[in-house]
Amino acid sequence: MKHILPFLLILLFWSCNDSSINKEDLHYLNGYWEISEVEFPDGSIKEYGMNTSIDFIQLKEEKGYRKKMKPQFDGTYDTSKDVENFEVSDINETFTLRYKNEFSEWEEKLVELDSVSFSVINQEGITYKYKRFEPIKIPQ
């Protein structure tokens, strides 16, 4: 009985935690994001502090793109011309970002999404967690 009670409490907490993503939430992907941590399949975690590059994501309907940006101290961004286009597919209420370029194809399953954070898991089982980018403001 001692072993069943903790299991039931965990199960209850997990079932009450509604982390499902609705189609209406997908607009939250738009904007500037920085990676906060990566969790590997073995459970190890790599945390990121300050990032020198961030991702800009633009999504309209089910099509979007992602670009790497380098924030500058004056509030502008340097960017390359490289763009990763993707499509969002909804399979059994699970949203997947499908990337395809001339060299490869890959997918990331959207695990969590809200206005300030999101996470995806790739085909190798690596979870990437992002937080909304906040530019550093230097007083003048």
Kinemage of the C-alpha trace (Angstrom):
@kinemage 1
@onewidth
@group {chain A} dominant
@subgroup {mainchain}
@vectorlist {calphas} color= white
{ca met a 1} P 0.000 0.000 0.000
{ca lys a 2} L 2.924 2.363 0.751
{ca his a 3} L 4.113 2.001 -2.830
{ca ile a 4} L 0.709 2.494 -4.444
{ca leu a 5} L -0.104 5.871 -2.842
{ca pro a 6} L 2.901 7.769 -4.297
{ca phe a 7} L 2.229 6.216 -7.691
{ca leu a 8} L -1.417 7.306 -7.582
{ca leu a 9} L -0.457 10.832 -6.529
{ca ile a 10} L 1.995 11.128 -9.412
{ca leu a 11} L -0.582 9.755 -11.831
{ca leu a 12} L -3.204 12.207 -10.553
{ca phe a 13} L -0.815 15.168 -10.854
{ca trp a 14} L 0.226 14.133 -14.340
{ca ser a 15} L -3.336 13.697 -15.565
{ca cys a 16} L -4.360 17.109 -14.164
{ca asn a 17} L -1.447 18.823 -15.880
{ca asp a 18} L -2.990 19.661 -19.268
{ca ser a 19} L -0.008 20.340 -21.480
{ca ser a 20} L -1.796 19.651 -24.761
{ca ile a 21} L -1.249 22.133 -27.547
{ca asn a 22} L -4.167 23.550 -29.484
{ca lys a 23} L -4.011 24.793 -33.053
{ca glu a 24} L -4.909 28.249 -31.715
{ca asp a 25} L -1.651 28.225 -29.679
{ca leu a 26} L 0.615 27.863 -32.718
{ca his a 27} L 0.824 31.653 -33.196
{ca tyr a 28} L 2.981 31.716 -30.055
{ca leu a 29} L 5.829 30.289 -32.162
{ca asn a 30} L 6.170 33.625 -33.976
{ca gly a 31} L 9.037 35.741 -32.731
{ca tyr a 32} L 12.535 35.550 -31.314
{ca trp a 33} L 13.611 32.524 -29.243
{ca glu a 34} L 16.757 31.443 -27.451
{ca ile a 35} L 17.627 27.936 -26.424
{ca ser a 36} L 17.592 27.411 -22.664
{ca glu a 37} L 18.486 23.719 -22.344
{ca val a 38} L 18.869 20.441 -24.161
{ca glu a 39} L 17.892 17.130 -22.596
{ca phe a 40} L 19.478 14.007 -24.047
{ca pro a 41} L 17.864 10.535 -24.136
{ca asp a 42} L 20.142 9.349 -21.294
{ca gly a 43} L 18.664 12.065 -19.037
{ca ser a 44} L 21.699 14.346 -19.082
{ca ile a 45} L 20.987 18.051 -19.508
{ca lys a 46} L 23.018 20.837 -21.064
{ca glu a 47} L 21.952 24.277 -19.855
{ca tyr a 48} L 22.568 27.435 -21.819
{ca gly a 49} L 23.223 30.826 -20.284
{ca met a 50} L 23.654 33.725 -22.624
{ca asn a 51} L 23.387 32.878 -26.321
{ca thr a 52} L 25.267 34.611 -29.118
{ca ser a 53} L 22.631 33.537 -31.642
{ca ile a 54} L 18.878 33.193 -31.433
{ca asp a 55} L 16.145 31.819 -33.664
{ca phe a 56} L 13.526 33.910 -35.399
{ca ile a 57} L 10.406 31.922 -36.261
{ca gln a 58} L 7.621 33.094 -38.530
{ca leu a 59} L 4.539 30.906 -38.979
{ca lys a 60} L 1.491 31.643 -41.095
{ca glu a 61} L -1.207 29.009 -41.253
{ca glu a 62} L 0.690 25.694 -41.493
{ca lys a 63} L 3.871 27.004 -43.171
{ca gly a 64} L 6.779 28.817 -41.634
{ca tyr a 65} L 10.484 29.430 -41.520
{ca arg a 66} L 13.280 29.666 -38.972
{ca lys a 67} L 16.355 31.898 -39.229
{ca lys a 68} L 19.447 32.262 -37.070
{ca met a 69} L 19.961 35.807 -35.827
{ca lys a 70} L 22.759 37.504 -33.886
{ca pro a 71} L 21.501 40.282 -31.630
{ca gln a 72} L 23.611 43.435 -31.593
{ca phe a 73} L 24.015 45.865 -28.705
{ca asp a 74} L 22.228 48.607 -30.631
{ca gly a 75} L 19.036 46.518 -30.850
{ca thr a 76} L 19.527 45.352 -34.440
{ca tyr a 77} L 20.188 41.801 -35.653
{ca asp a 78} L 22.769 40.319 -38.003
{ca thr a 79} L 21.505 37.386 -40.001
{ca ser a 80} L 22.624 35.061 -42.719
{ca lys a 81} L 20.551 34.343 -45.798
{ca asp a 82} L 20.049 30.745 -44.643
{ca val a 83} L 16.429 29.889 -43.922
{ca glu a 84} L 14.956 26.614 -42.699
{ca asn a 85} L 11.434 26.257 -44.080
{ca phe a 86} L 8.978 24.005 -42.283
{ca glu a 87} L 5.389 22.845 -42.346
{ca val a 88} L 3.259 22.040 -39.334
{ca ser a 89} L 1.254 18.833 -39.421
{ca asp a 90} L -1.387 17.758 -36.932
{ca ile a 91} L -1.537 14.004 -36.474
{ca asn a 92} L -3.778 12.774 -33.659
{ca glu a 93} L -3.592 16.154 -31.895
{ca thr a 94} L 0.210 16.072 -31.983
{ca phe a 95} L 1.869 18.925 -33.868
{ca thr a 96} L 5.031 18.145 -35.799
{ca leu a 97} L 7.373 20.605 -37.470
{ca arg a 98} L 8.599 19.045 -40.726
{ca tyr a 99} L 11.762 20.578 -42.184
{ca lys a 100} L 13.067 19.936 -45.672
{ca asn a 101} L 15.950 21.458 -47.570
{ca glu a 102} L 18.124 20.391 -50.473
{ca phe a 103} L 20.362 18.345 -48.158
{ca ser a 104} L 18.041 16.627 -45.679
{ca glu a 105} L 14.642 16.221 -44.053
{ca trp a 106} L 13.852 16.059 -40.342
{ca glu a 107} L 11.012 16.404 -37.882
{ca glu a 108} L 10.515 17.869 -34.432
{ca lys a 109} L 7.481 17.052 -32.316
{ca leu a 110} L 6.091 20.071 -30.480
{ca val a 111} L 5.914 19.040 -26.811
{ca glu a 112} L 5.069 22.285 -25.017
{ca leu a 113} L 4.071 25.743 -26.204
{ca asp a 114} L 2.936 28.926 -24.514
{ca ser a 115} L 3.647 32.643 -24.862
{ca val a 116} L 7.057 32.501 -23.136
{ca ser a 117} L 8.462 29.026 -23.859
{ca phe a 118} L 8.272 25.995 -26.088
{ca ser a 119} L 10.004 22.662 -26.464
{ca val a 120} L 10.437 20.123 -29.226
{ca ile a 121} L 11.759 16.582 -29.349
{ca asn a 122} L 13.574 15.325 -32.424
{ca gln a 123} L 13.758 11.868 -33.983
{ca glu a 124} L 16.834 10.987 -31.886
{ca gly a 125} L 14.919 11.665 -28.657
{ca ile a 126} L 16.725 14.937 -27.884
{ca thr a 127} L 14.501 17.612 -26.321
{ca tyr a 128} L 15.239 21.264 -27.035
{ca lys a 129} L 13.725 23.841 -24.685
{ca tyr a 130} L 13.413 27.468 -25.743
{ca lys a 131} L 12.469 30.663 -23.973
{ca arg a 132} L 11.277 33.918 -25.455
{ca phe a 133} L 14.267 36.138 -26.240
{ca glu a 134} L 14.550 39.307 -24.154
{ca pro a 135} L 17.063 41.796 -25.571
{ca ile a 136} L 19.604 43.240 -23.193
{ca lys a 137} L 18.811 46.870 -22.553
{ca ile a 138} L 21.814 49.061 -21.906
{ca pro a 139} L 20.986 52.417 -20.308
{ca gln a 140} L 22.232 55.415 -22.241
